[in-house]
Structures are given as structure tokens and as C-alpha cells.
Amino acid sequence: MTYQVLARKWRPRNFEEMVGQEHVLRALINALDNDRLHHAFLFTGTRGVGKTTIAR
């Protein structure tokens, strides 16, 4: 059995699995749907709020 960090093992794989951060999800989904992606997005916040998860 291989060791895997819990944060990676249970990380959501798509937008439907995300919990919380509805305003961020809505902005990203609208950008994807309208084909208006920006060069970069800046995610800020304290540890554990989902910055890396939503970026992936």
C-alpha cells in the first residue's frame, strides 16, 4: 500500500465535488463557459481554504 497525503487523496476532481467557495466557483465556471479565461488568477487566503484545490 502506498502512502498518500489525505489532502491529495480526498481532493475534489471537478467543480461539482467542490464544497464552499461558491463565488469563486461561479466566476471560474462562467469564465470557462464564455471562453474568457484570463492570463492569471490570484487566489489568496489562509491555510486550508482551498486555494490549491481550486487551482488544480
Legacy VTK file of the C-alpha trace (Angstrom):
# vtk DataFile Version 3.0
C-alpha trace
ASCII
DATASET POLYDATA
POINTS 56 float
0.000 0.000 0.000
1.397 3.407 -0.936
1.282 6.410 1.323
-0.806 9.328 0.083
-1.439 12.622 1.856
-5.110 12.890 2.863
-5.421 16.319 1.235
-4.470 14.772 -2.113
-6.434 11.567 -1.650
-9.740 13.342 -0.987
-9.174 16.445 -3.159
-12.197 17.134 -5.419
-11.609 16.208 -9.058
-14.192 18.546 -10.622
-16.291 21.603 -9.814
-19.323 19.517 -8.808
-17.359 17.923 -5.953
-16.224 21.282 -4.523
-17.820 22.379 -1.246
-17.904 26.057 -0.336
-16.308 28.947 -2.229
-19.430 29.324 -4.374
-18.497 32.832 -5.521
-15.089 31.641 -6.756
-16.566 28.589 -8.460
-19.223 30.708 -10.174
-16.585 33.119 -11.519
-14.382 30.312 -12.852
-17.252 28.344 -14.381
-18.575 31.481 -16.109
-15.099 32.263 -17.455
-14.771 28.725 -18.828
-18.290 28.667 -20.294
-17.824 32.021 -22.037
-14.283 31.171 -23.232
-12.941 34.285 -21.475
-10.032 32.916 -19.468
-7.589 35.449 -18.109
-3.834 35.130 -18.225
-3.709 34.533 -14.463
-5.948 34.214 -11.428
-4.806 35.250 -7.954
-6.069 33.108 -5.083
-5.429 34.427 -1.573
-6.395 33.317 1.892
-5.256 31.489 4.977
-4.154 27.882 5.071
-6.845 25.323 4.349
-9.352 27.434 2.423
-8.880 25.562 -0.889
-6.546 27.754 -2.958
-4.508 24.865 -4.340
-7.547 22.642 -4.754
-9.465 25.139 -6.860
-6.353 25.983 -8.892
-5.852 22.346 -9.840
LINES 1 57
56 0 1 2 3 4 5 6 7 8 9 10 11 12 13 14 15 16 17 18 19 20 21 22 23 24 25 26 27 28 29 30 31 32 33 34 35 36 37 38 39 40 41 42 43 44 45 46 47 48 49 50 51 52 53 54 55
